[in-house]
Amino acid sequence: MALFHWRRRDRSQAVTVQTASRSWGAGLPQGAGERELYRALRQNVPIIDASLYKLRRLLGDFHVTCRDSRAQEGLEEFLDTVQVNGAGAGAGEFLGIYFEELLTYGTAVGEMVLRGGKIGALYNAGLDQLDLEEDGPLGVKVWVREQGGRRECPFPKLLLVSALNPEAGKPWGTSVLRGLPFVSGVLLQIYETLGVNWQRLGNVKFAVTCKPDGFGGTPAGERAQQVAREWKKAMDSREPCDFIAVGDVSIRAIGADNQILDSQVPVRQMLEQIVAKLGVPPFLLGLSWSSTERMSSQQADMLTSELDAYRRVLTPVVRKICDTWLALEGYEPGCQVEWEEITMQDEVDHANARYLTARARKLEQELEAEKGE
């Protein structure tokens, strides 16, 4: 049985893009150093890592409806039970990892692994082992790095490639973390300084000044060494002990007259930049910046629009997986992907809104009936 037996329009006859440059190597893709930088941001700045996980959880689930009713049950079972990578299962697991890679690096690559002529597993490919190369102005080639060189993937129809917010004329996407390395560096520098200051406050250093009384034949250097030995003995003792010295001795803590800089304002400014870039409401990340911890309707609408935009990027991926499964199973390709409704407000608010809408509709009907009489 042929893998793809339905007829489609031959895409090789597409018109030539007139405004595309002939030098396809002009724009280089994201390098390993940049990806390592984004990984370091997630590892060292917890709020960035938490934001990406929150977006993954808020993305929601999807439901697929195919044209052929006979294939509906089998397609749903496939999406729920398909193997994902080495230890996962379900298309939702694959899409979650795919979405997380898309947010972190701006580009995500997946693969439909065949087994016995059918889709046996879904695999999330690591970008560190791949090279993405422009295949003309309307295509992307995927190369696998190997010892001694690289090889091109022989079955591009089984690959899934997505780009988030790509620049004009480039197939590679843009990470949502772009622009945050400088802000995160300042934030980490503030935290490191705070840690050093508190470490010094916990391990106080003292300045001991001894002024001889002018009597006795003990030289000043020997007197200073005696004071230093007695002071060290008193400080190293596990039990409370006295420090006794002859003469005018002054003891003060080093740095006691200095004040620790207030870090609340600069830290909040840096966190505001991070939150604004990632688009997650502050209270979902444990930040209490307002008197209320509820999300306003404006914030809910903005977050909903962000998630809808991400869903539009992922919908073609789900559709391609389903169409490939239908074709390999002998059904006509074609399906509709429907995402579950995003609910950011309380259920009570939704119930009140539905009640008011129904009441307004009833009043309108009564007014129309009175006008008809």
N, C-alpha and C positions, 0 to 999 in steps of 0.2 A: 504494500500500500504506500502510495506516495505521501511524503510528509505534508506537503502543502499542495493540495490538489485543486483548490479553488482558484478561479481566474481573477487576476487583478490587473489594473492598468500598469503597463511597463514604465517604471519610474526612470529607467535609463534614458528615456527620450525627453527628459525635462529640459527646458530652455536653459541656455547658458546665463549665469549671473553676470551682468555687465559691470557692476560696481565692485566686484571682488578683485582683490590683488592676486597676481599670479604667483607670488612668493609666499607659499603656505607656511614657511618657517618663521615668518616675521613676528608673529605673536606666540611666545612660548607659554606652555601650560604651567600650572602651579608646580613648584619644585618640592623635593623632599624636605629641604630646610624650612620652607613655609609651612608645610604640613606638620613638621615637628614642633614648630612654634605654636601652632594652634592646639596641638596635643598638650604642650606645656602649659598653655593658658588654662585649659580645662583641669589639669592636675593641680595647679598652684592657686587658682582663684575659684573657690567653691561655688560662688554665686553664678559664675558662667556655666559651670557643669550642671548645677541645679536648674538653671533656666532652660538648657537644652533638653534635659530630662522632662521638665514640665511641659515643654512644647510637644515632645513625643507622646506624653500621656494624654494631652488635650487634643491631639489629632483625631482621636476617635476611631471607631470601626466603620466598615463599609459592607454593603450588601450588593451582590451582583445578580442581575436578571438577564438571562440569555433568551434568544429568540426561540430556540427549540425547547419546548417544555420537557421533552424526554431527557435532555441533558442537564436540567436544572439541579436535580438531586445529586448527580455525580459531580457536577462542578462545585457545589457547596461542600461535599465531602472532601474533594481534592483541596479546596482552599483551607479547610480546617485541619487536615491531617498530613499535608505534604511536608516532607523532611526539609529542614532549613539548616544549612551548614552542618556541623558535626553533631550538635546536641539539641537543636531546636525543632519546632514543628509548627506548621500553620503559616499561611501567607501573611497574617498580621505580624508575626515575629520577624519575617523577612522584611516587610515594609517598614517596621520600626527601626531596624538597624540601617536600612537604606536611607530613611529620612534623617537619621542622626548623622550619617556620613555626609549627606547633602548639606545639612546645616553647618557642620564643622569645616568641611573643605570646599563646599560649593559645587562639588561634582560627586556623583555616586555611580558605581558600576555593579551590576548584578548579572547572574547567568542562570538560565534554565538548563538543568542537567538532565540529559536524556538517559533513560534506562529501559531497554527493551522496546525502543521506538516510541516511548511516551515520556512525559515529564516525571522524572523520579525524585527530583530535589531542586531546591532553589539555593543559590550560593551567593553570598555577599563577597565580592572581590575586594581585596585590599589595594588601595591606590599606590602603595609603595612598590608593588610588584608589577605595575602596569605603566605603560606609556600611551597617552592619548595624542593622536596626531590628526590633523585636518585632512579629510579626504575630499578635497574640493571645497567650495563654499557651503555646501549643503550636506556634508557628511563627516563622520568621525571614524577613524580607524583605531582599533585597540590592539596594542602590542604587549606581549608578555615578556618580561625580563628573565633571562636565563644565563647560566654561566657561559661566557664566551660570546654573548650577543643577545638577540631578542628574536621572537617569532610573532607573526601576525595570527590573530585568532581566525581559524578557518571557517567558522560558522557564525557570522555576525548577526544572523537573524535570531539566534538564541541569546544574544546579549541584551542587557538593559542598561542604557546610559542616560543619565539626566543631568541637567545643569541648572543651577539656581541663580537667577538674575545675571545671565551672561552679558558681557559687554558686546557692543555692536561689532559684527564681523568676527567674533570669536566663539568657538563651541564650548569653551570651559566656563564653568560657573564662578560665582563670587561667594566666598564664605561670609556668613553673618558675623563672624569674628573679625573681619577686616576693619581696621581702625581702632581696635581695642588693645593691641600690644603696648602702645605708649601709655594709655590710661591705666592699664593693669600694672605696668611697671611702676608708675607713680604710687599706685595703691599698695603694691607689695613693698615698696621702699618705706612708706609710712608705717606699715605693719612691722617691718624689720626694725625700724628705729624704735618703735614702741617696745618691742621685745627686748632690745638692748638696754633701753632706759629702765625698764622694770627689773631686768636682771641686775643692773647696777644698784637699784634701790633695795633689792633683796639681799645683795652681797655688798654691804656698805664698806667703803674704804675710809680710814681715819688718818688725819694729820695730827701727829703728836709733836708739840713744840715745847722744849724744855729750856728755861732760862736759868743758868746757874746763879746761886746766891752770892758768888764771889768769894766764898770761904772754902778752904780745903785745898789740898794739892793735887786733886784728881784732874787730869787734863780734860778739856772739853770733848775731845774725840772719844776717849774712854768712857766718859759719863754718858755720851749719846749712845754708845754701844750697850751699856748696861740698861738704859731705859728701853732700848729696842728689844733686848732679850726679855726683860720683864713684861713688856707689853705683848710680845708674841706669846709668851707663856700664858698670860691671862686670856688672850683671845683663843688660843688653841685648847684651853681647858674645857672639858665636857661639863664641868660643874661650875657654878658661880664662884668667882674668886675676886680678890681685891688687887688693885694695881697701886703699888706704893712707890713713890719717887720723892727725891729730895729737891727742893727748889720750886720755882714757879713753873708748873706744867700746864699747858693748854691743850685740850683735846677737842677736835671738831670733826664732823663728818665732811668728807670731800664732796662738793657739789650740793650741799644742803641748802645753800642760798639761791640755787637755781630752780626755776619752775619748768615742769614738763609742758611742752606746747599742747594747746588744745587741738586734738585731731578730729573732733566731731565734724567740723565744717568741711575740711578738705576731703575726708573720707566720704562724706555724703555726696560731695560734688563728683567724685570719681564714680561712686556707685550709681548716681543718677545718669551719668553717661553710659554706663554698662546697661542699665535697665532700659534706657531709651533706645539703645541699639538692638537689644534682643526682643523688646516688645512684650515682656511679661510683667503683669501688675506687681508692684513692690510687695504687697502683703502676701502674695503667693510664695515669696522667697523669704519670708520672715522679717521683712523690713517694716517697722512701724513709723511711718512718716506722717500719718494723719490721725485725727481723733477717731475715725471709724475704720473698721477692718472689712467693710463690705465694698464690693466693686460697684462703681457707678455705672449707669446705663451707657454713658459715653465710653468708658473703659471697656465694657463688655462688647460694644459694637466694634471698637478698634481691634480687640483681640480676635473677635469672630472673623473680621475681614482678613486679618493676618493668616489665620488658620485656613480660611477658604482659599487664599492664594497658594498656600502650600499644598492643599488638596488638588488644586488644578495642575500642579506640577506632577503629582503622584498618580493621578487618574490614568494617564496614558500608560504608565507602567503596569497597573493592575489590568487594564484592558488588553494589553499585549500578552500578558501571562494567560489570561482567560481565553483569548482568541487562539493562542497556540495550543492550549489544552483541547479546545473544541475541535480544532483541525486534526490533531493527532488522534483523537477519539472517533473521528469520522463524522462529526457534526458540522453544520454550517457556522462559520465564525460570525460573531456579532453579539455584543452584550452591552448592558447598561450598568454603569457603576453609580451607586447611590450611597452617599455618606450619611451617617446618623446625624441628627440635628445637634448642633452645638448649643448647650444650655449653660449659660454663665450666671444666670440669676436664680433666686430661690424658686422652688416649685409653687410656693404660695403666691409669689408675684405673677407667675405665669397663669395660675388659676384665676387670680383677680383680673388679669388682663382679658382672659377668655370670657369671664363673666360680664365685664363691662362691654366687650364687643358684642356679645349676644344680646345684652340689654339694649344697646344702641340700635342694633338691627331690628329688634322687636318694636322699638318706638318709631323707627322709620316706617315699618310696615303698617303700624296703626295710623300714622299720619297720612300715608298714601291711601289707606282705606277710607279715612274720613273725607279726604278730598274727592274720592270717587263717588261718595254718597251725595 
